[in-house]
């Protein structure tokens, strides 16, 4: 890995580490309380998890039956 590529990787890693505190500081300056920010982030995460779970259940229930053949159809 070249020095420039290593520097870019290091910069990206440091930016990812600094993102949460910068977000909280920016929201506080904008007038949003930290507990409100955490509340909305948690609700968003919960809705995304529920949607993903429903999607997986739908694929498992309806998608699995389409790929399997019935034994009576072969004969």
C-alpha positions, 0 to 999 in steps of 0.5 A: 500500500502506498503512502497516499493510500495509507493516508486516505485510509487513516483519514477515513478511519479518523473521520468515522471515529469523529462523526458521532461527536460532531453530529451531537455537537452540531445538533446541540448547536442547532437546538436539538437536545441529545436525548431527542436525538437518541430517541429519534435514532432509536425509533428509526433503528427500530422501524428499520429492524421491523421492516427487515424482519417482515421482509425476511419472513415474507421471503421465507414464507412465500419465496421458499415455496416457489423454488421447491418442486412438489413430488407429485409434479415429477411423476 
